[in-house]
């Protein structure tokens, strides 16, 4: 048997994080710890998918139904059958990977058949805000070559211009979090191109993106909320050029690895993102980032505190997690 402990935590952000969807000052997460008969432990963190109604309570309830089924023969493939995609499966799957690594004395990247993970540059996200706040954040992010700007239906070109004026050489991607209409997207495209935007993330509400197949966009478009796990990929063909993989959405590292393979085969470019969170949440996503053109794993940089030992960030350069943290 494996013992499973689920703990609810709240991570305070340095300042409120505002998107087209909501505003957040404290991030609620669950931390799952799996312990085997010899006392070896694996752990992981999940924030869940808030816009799908997931909370620490709902994730904990999902996991409590599986306690008696967990043993030393449990695999990630089992979890794909037992749980739907989402935060509960993410936490359990990543904790299981960590435990298996501790049991076998091998890092997760080797267990997964991956190459030795190299340091990567992460984007830094600038949330929605007024002009002084947006300009300040742009200046404070001077060490980050790639910036991700949150926009909505009312604040878009102005925010991008503010950042561009403060950071004229930065690479820019934007994220509307489903906040635009098709008409607004088509209207803004020429100006977005002039401002040097190189990727647009989830401009339209999921389920309303059919017309993207008719759009001749000079800027690639990435599916975030419209992309969950492998089952969502066929519906994205012809509409999106990139997909954003998040472990909380797809339900863990096992599914994310499979998504990378299938999405690449289907011709999608890859981006890895996060639902905010500590270094423990970023650690398994860092392995997925090795295959991605765009890396957005800045969650710990938005928080007042982090796990110990934390992932080491040198400006935008993100290093592999220590085994004492995960993997």
C-alpha atoms as one frame of an Amber mdcrd trajectory, in Angstrom:
protein
   0.000   0.000   0.000   0.945   3.607  -0.543  -0.118   6.207   1.984  -1.510
   9.368   0.413  -1.611  12.659   2.284  -3.340  15.698   0.778  -2.700  19.139
   2.223  -4.313  22.444   1.250  -2.063  25.504   1.104  -2.314  29.140   0.051
   0.577  30.973  -1.593   0.459  34.764  -1.314   1.344  36.666  -4.472   3.636
  39.699  -4.441   0.785  41.737  -5.878  -2.625  40.889  -7.311  -2.447  38.983
 -10.566  -5.146  40.221 -12.949  -6.286  38.580 -16.184  -9.300  38.924 -18.453
 -10.912  36.211 -16.330 -10.263  37.223 -12.718  -7.955  38.753 -10.104  -6.002
  36.697  -7.579  -3.976  37.648  -4.489  -3.552  34.197  -2.922  -3.176  30.981
  -4.893  -4.884  27.961  -3.283  -3.230  24.609  -4.064  -3.104  21.042  -2.875
   0.121  19.230  -2.066   0.065  15.442  -2.372   2.617  13.269  -0.567   2.881
   9.537  -1.323   4.754   7.347   1.173   5.741   3.722   0.621   6.326   0.991
   3.234   9.995   1.973   3.589   9.174   5.628   4.235  10.282   6.911   0.841
   8.206   9.837  -0.327   7.122  11.516  -3.523   5.266  14.800  -3.597   3.682
  17.221  -6.016   1.523  20.350  -6.140  -1.560  21.283  -8.148  -3.659  24.424
  -8.406  -6.317  22.800 -10.551  -8.352  24.464 -13.285 -10.330  27.205 -11.577
 -12.390  28.161 -14.641 -13.676  24.572 -14.725 -14.741  24.809 -11.086 -11.810
  22.964  -9.554 -10.881  23.886  -5.983  -8.679  22.271  -3.328 -11.877  20.775
  -1.937 -13.027  19.151  -5.170  -9.532  17.826  -5.918  -9.160  16.404  -2.414
 -12.501  14.638  -2.738 -11.462  13.054  -6.035  -8.239  11.786  -4.491  -9.849
  10.419  -1.319 -11.793   7.911  -3.423  -8.512   6.328  -4.580  -6.611   5.900
  -1.321  -7.248   2.150  -1.071  -6.276   1.525  -4.700  -2.759   2.953  -4.480
   0.094   0.454  -4.155   3.584  -0.226  -5.451   2.189  -1.471  -8.760   0.253
   1.721  -9.498   1.393   3.446 -12.693   0.648   6.650 -14.499  -1.374   4.616
 -16.988  -3.601   3.476 -14.117  -4.239   7.084 -13.142  -5.278   7.922 -16.699
  -8.059   5.367 -16.287  -9.026   6.244 -12.706  -9.192  10.043 -12.921 -10.216
  12.631 -15.531  -7.822  15.310 -16.686  -7.368  18.087 -14.138  -5.563  19.084
 -10.981  -6.252  15.975  -8.875  -4.684  13.655 -11.426  -1.841  16.094 -11.971
  -0.889  16.110  -8.287  -1.139  12.334  -7.918   0.663  11.552 -11.174   3.579
  13.899 -10.477   3.876  12.655  -6.890   4.005   9.100  -8.252   6.796  10.020
 -10.676   8.737  11.579  -7.793   8.232   8.513  -5.603   9.338   6.107  -8.329
  12.464   8.207  -8.833  13.269   8.005  -5.107  12.596   4.259  -5.056  14.821
   3.504  -8.045  17.523   6.050  -7.322  17.157   7.556 -10.786  15.961  11.031
 -11.856  12.558  11.317 -13.484  14.066  12.460 -16.762  15.823   9.107 -17.047
  12.744   7.125 -16.035  10.813   8.965 -18.752  13.480   8.291 -21.389  14.306
  11.989 -21.826  17.622  13.738 -22.413  19.469  15.448 -19.578  17.476  18.650
 -18.902  19.206  21.864 -19.868  18.573  25.344 -18.411  15.860  27.256 -20.270
  14.666  30.830 -20.531  11.175  31.467 -19.181   8.856  34.271 -20.157   7.761
  36.730 -17.490   4.064  37.581 -17.289   2.707  41.106 -16.917  -0.868  41.037
 -15.666  -3.593  43.513 -16.539  -3.096  46.907 -14.946  -3.172  50.642 -15.443
  -0.456  52.477 -17.354   1.890  53.284 -14.423   1.701  49.704 -13.127   2.230
  48.149 -16.550   5.194  50.384 -17.314   6.746  49.654 -13.911   6.422  45.909
 -14.394   7.938  46.181 -17.853  10.951  48.027 -16.437  11.298  45.570 -13.568
  11.394  42.673 -16.027  14.504  43.961 -17.779  16.289  40.613 -17.355  13.581
  38.766 -19.275  13.957  38.758 -23.079  10.433  37.312 -23.522   7.385  38.970
 -21.972   3.825  37.711 -21.854   1.242  40.486 -21.630  -2.272  39.855 -20.341
  -4.962  41.710 -22.297  -8.761  41.852 -22.433 -11.468  43.344 -24.637 -10.835
  46.874 -23.351  -7.110  46.936 -22.579  -5.004  45.577 -25.411  -3.056  47.805
 -27.826  -2.362  50.412 -25.156  -0.884  47.830 -22.784   1.306  46.413 -25.528
   2.500  49.897 -26.501   3.337  50.738 -22.873   5.457  47.621 -22.614   7.024
  48.155 -26.032   8.024  51.712 -25.128   9.667  50.541 -21.911  11.197  47.420
 -23.475  11.801  48.171 -27.165  13.886  45.026 -27.801  11.784  42.525 -25.832
  10.009  39.672 -27.547   6.266  39.831 -26.862   3.468  37.320 -26.633  -0.044
  38.223 -25.519  -2.782  36.290 -23.743  -6.434  37.323 -23.953  -7.720  34.430
 -21.784 -10.776  33.998 -24.059 -11.620  37.694 -23.735 -11.843  38.735 -27.388
 -14.384  38.350 -30.172 -13.478  37.216 -33.666 -14.153  40.719 -34.973 -11.825
  42.334 -32.443  -9.067  39.842 -33.213  -9.309  40.465 -36.957  -9.369  44.230
 -36.380  -6.270  44.236 -34.148  -4.063  41.869 -36.135  -2.304  44.491 -38.316
  -1.422  46.640 -35.315  -0.336  43.640 -33.265   2.016  42.722 -36.063   3.404
  46.278 -36.170   4.047  46.119 -32.421   6.069  42.945 -32.855   3.728  40.496
 -31.149   4.907  37.008 -32.106   2.223  34.797 -30.529  -1.418  35.283 -29.493
  -2.689  32.948 -26.798  -6.384  31.950 -26.643  -8.034  35.078 -28.061 -11.564
  33.599 -28.358 -13.731  31.698 -25.863 -13.359  27.964 -26.215 -16.197  26.508
 -28.219 -16.471  29.681 -30.320 -13.189  29.360 -32.210 -14.477  27.655 -35.361
 -13.927  30.780 -37.460 -10.201  30.726 -36.696  -9.929  28.191 -39.493 -10.870
  30.947 -41.955  -8.487  33.534 -40.497  -5.305  34.291 -42.399  -3.358  35.481
 -39.368   0.200  36.772 -39.791   0.766  35.905 -36.120   0.556  32.308 -34.836
  -2.300  31.592 -32.428  -1.980  29.234 -29.464  -4.780  27.198 -27.882  -4.781
  27.359 -24.081  -8.237  26.944 -22.576  -9.300  25.154 -25.771  -6.510  22.606
 -25.300  -6.880  20.153 -22.422  -5.397  16.724 -23.070  -4.756  14.535 -26.125
  -8.463  14.160 -26.823  -8.725  17.890 -27.595  -5.977  17.961 -30.217  -7.952
  16.866 -33.310 -10.469  19.688 -32.837  -7.658  22.267 -32.894  -6.221  21.339
 -36.277  -6.557  24.164 -38.798  -7.479  26.712 -36.134  -4.337  26.986 -34.016
  -0.660  26.780 -34.804   0.512  26.222 -31.197  -0.881  24.479 -28.156  -0.227
  25.434 -24.546   0.388  22.419 -22.334  -0.338  22.847 -18.629  -0.070  19.924
 -16.257  -3.090  21.077 -14.270  -5.202  20.980 -17.429  -4.017  17.719 -18.948
  -3.705  15.880 -15.645  -0.032  15.286 -15.006   3.356  14.552 -16.482   2.332
  11.212 -18.000  -0.350  12.816 -20.158   1.805  15.862 -20.928   4.588  13.669
 -22.319   2.086  11.914 -24.557   0.647  15.284 -25.631   4.097  16.464 -26.711
   4.499  13.448 -28.967   1.008  13.591 -30.472   0.939  17.366 -30.938   4.321
  17.351 -32.660   3.160  14.578 -34.975   0.073  16.671 -35.836   2.226  19.700
 -36.680   1.556  21.928 -33.673   4.215  24.100 -32.092   4.539  23.674 -28.326
   4.276  26.041 -25.403   4.313  25.072 -21.740   2.470  27.232 -19.221   1.380
  27.235 -15.614  -1.567  28.060 -13.379   0.835  29.890 -11.045   2.333  27.940
  -8.164   5.563  27.215  -6.370   8.734  25.558  -7.644   7.171  22.186  -6.808
   4.515  22.813  -9.469   7.075  24.033 -12.017   9.497  21.116 -11.552   7.685
  18.458 -13.635   6.620  21.103 -16.176  10.328  21.908 -16.628  10.752  18.492
 -18.267   7.965  19.285 -20.725   9.595  22.663 -21.376  12.586  20.868 -22.879
  10.448  20.169 -25.963   8.769  23.589 -26.199   9.416  26.662 -28.329   7.803
  28.888 -25.690   8.366  28.419 -21.955   6.127  30.227 -19.471   7.060  28.874
 -16.029   7.389  32.034 -13.959   4.896  31.087 -11.224   7.362  31.178  -8.301
   8.551  34.637  -9.356   5.058  36.020  -8.721   4.936  34.719  -5.121   6.237
  36.166  -1.865   7.665  32.802  -0.799   8.663  29.510  -2.382   9.515  25.917
  -1.539  12.881  24.878  -0.153  14.999  24.139  -2.052  13.510  26.327  -4.796
  14.158  26.151  -8.501  17.000  28.539  -9.247  16.209  31.420 -11.591  19.022
  33.638 -12.861  16.953  36.354 -14.454  15.030  34.512 -17.148  17.282  31.437
 -17.004  15.550  28.591 -15.207  17.655  25.697 -13.913  16.658  22.091 -13.329
  15.126  21.360  -9.912  17.171  19.641  -7.245  16.166  16.073  -6.378  15.320
  17.280  -2.863  12.529  19.362  -4.384  11.217  16.905  -6.971  12.328  14.327
  -9.467
